Amino acid sequence: MSVYDTAPARDAVLGDFWAYPLRYGDRLQSFDWMPLYVERLLSSRFVASAIYQGRRQDIGTALLLWSASLKQNPAGTLPDDDIELAQLARFGADVDGWREARDGALYGWRAVHIDDAPPGEGPRLAHPLIAEIAEEQFRRKRGRERGREVAAWATMKSRVRSKLREAKHGRIAGNDYAVEQIASWIRDSDLYVTSENVRVAMETVLGTPKVVAMNGEGI
């Protein structure tokens, strides 16, 4: 049995209840690619069934829906609504045509519970493999975001040190704790790192240009 035919074994399943691994709001809007397990797809029951029934077109429709699902909220899901699905599957206003293709194109998809979904949000569908792909893509996205955050924080602290040295506060510039406090105040206040903002931040968080180091010695 191919991975395209498996049940959602990795996720919280209790009877017909499946808790999706991503929450409402976990999106991949800027992602333009997804992995395609070619050998698994070709050997899957889904493809064999579509060909046997003379409905090769369902394979193409399914690929369109898999791709469209990654842009949904949360990533990797689909709305359980024929009008919306007809649009996503490129049937446009031909909802009857979509309904004829629905069972084949949605092979492997099932109802799923979405954490943090707002009141009134309609039911959604998910596929075990697409869910796995979406979860991995979202993990990569978060990793890149964290990397950018770390780099931005390091850049901000470096700029604060430079401004402190320009203002002849070399000892404060050399104190990691003081620099982090000043940079945090500027970041939380949504301000740029300017000489004036560094001065105000220093006076606000440190009280006076004289700072006590972490080891208790005056600097």
N, C-alpha and C positions, 0 to 999 in steps of 0.2 A: 504493500500500500504506500502510495506517495505521500509526501508531506502536504500536498495539495488536498488530500482527502482526510487528514487527521482531525481529531477533536481537539479543543483547546486545553491540552493536558497541563500546560505550564501555568495556567491562571486559575483563579478561585472559582471552582465549579461545584455546585450543589444541586443535583437534579438538573432541571432546566435553567438554573440560574448561573450566569457567567458574568463575573465582575471583570470589566475591561482593564487592562494594565495601565492605560493612560487615563487621566482625569479630563473633565471638561475644561477647555482652555489650553490643553497641551497640543500645540499645532506645529505644522511643518510648512508654512506658507512659502518660505523662500527656497525650499528644496525642489530641485528639478530632476531628480533621478531616484531610482529604486532598484535593488538587485532583482534579477530574474533567474530563478533556479531552473535552467533550461531542461536538463535531463529529468529532473523531478516532474516538471510540467508535462513533458512529452510522454512520460510513463505513468501519468496519473489516471485515475479512474474517471476524472472529469473530462479529460480529452478523449479517452476511449469511448465514453458514453456519448459525448457530443458527435463524434464521427459515426458511431454505430447508428444513432438516430437521424443521421443525415442533416445535422444542425452544426456544421462547422462554424457558421457565423456566430454562434454563442461564445466561441473561444475569443474571437475579436471583441465582442461586447464585454466579456468578462475582463479582458485586459484594460479596456477603457475604464471600467468601474474600479478596478484595482488602482489604476493611476489616479483617478479622480478622488478616491478615498483618502489619499495621503494629504489632500488639501482641506479635508473636512475637519470638523471640531467634535471630538478629538481626532487626531490624525489616525487614519486607517479604518474609519467607520463610514457607514452610509445611512442616510435617512430611510426609514421604512415607509416611504411614501411614493406611490407610483408616478405622480406628476413630477416630483423632484428627481426620481431615478431616471425617468425618461429623458430629462434634460442632461443629466450626468452621463448617460449612455449614448448621447447624441441622437436620440430619437425625436427630439424637439417636441412638437405638439402631437406627434403620433403615439399617444399613450396606449392605444389598443395594440399597436405593433410592439411596444415595449412589454406589455402584459403577456403577449405571446412568447416573448423571449425570456421573460423573467426567471422562470424556474431553472432553465439551463444556465443563464448568465450569472445567477446568484448561487450556483452550486457551492456548497460549503459554508455559506453565510448563515448566521443565526442571530436571534435576538440577544442583546447584551445590555448589562447594567452599566451606566456611566456615573462615576462618582462626581459630585459637585454640579451635576446638571441643573440648570435653573428651573423653577416651576413652569410647567407648561411646555417644556421641551419635548418634542415628539420622540417616539421610540426609534431606536437605532439598531443597525445590524453590524456584525463584524465577522471576519474570517480568521481562523487561527493563525495561518501563515502570514497574512497581511498584518495582523496584530503584532506578530513577532517582529516583522520588518519595521513597522512604525515605531515600536518600542525601542529598537536598536537605533533607528535614525534619530529619534528624539534624544536618546542618551548621548549620541555624538554631538547633537546640537547643543545640549546643555554643557558638555565638556568644552566645546569651543567658546561658548558664552563665558564660562568660568575662566577660561584662559585669557579672554579679552578683558574681563574684569580685573584679574590679577595684574595684567600688564598696565591697564589704565591706572590702577591704584599705585603701582610702583612709579609710574610717570608723574603722577600728582605729588607724591612724596619727594621725588627728585626736584620738582619745580619749587616746592616749598623750601627745601634745603637751599636751593640757589637764591631765592628771595631773602632768606634769612642771612645768608653770607653777604649778599649785597648790602643789607642793612646793618652789617657789622655785628651780627649775632651768631658768630661762628660756633660758640660752645653749644648754643641751643640747636644749631643745625646738626651738630654731632650727636645729639641726644635722640635716639630712636623713639623713645616714649613721647617726648615733646613734639617731635615732627609728626607722629601719628595723630596726636591730639589736635594739632593745628589743622592737618590735612582733613581729619574727620569732620571738624567744625565747618570747614570750607565746603566739603562735599555735601554734608547734610543741609547746609544753607543754600545749596545749588548756586554757588558762586565760582567765578574764575580765580585762578591762582595769580593774583596781582600783588604788588608790594603793599598796597593799602589793605587789601583783604587779609593778607598774612599778618599785618600789624594788628588789625582788629581782632583776628582770631587768636593771636598770641596773648593779647591783653585780656580777652574773654576767657579763654580756657586755662591760661597760666597765671593770670592776675598781675604779673610783674615780669619784666625781662629776666629776673633772676629765677632760675629753675633749680629744684632739688633733684639730683640724679637718682636713679633707682637704687644705688648703693648707699644713699643717704648723704653723700658728699655734695657740697655746693659746687655749682659749675658757673 
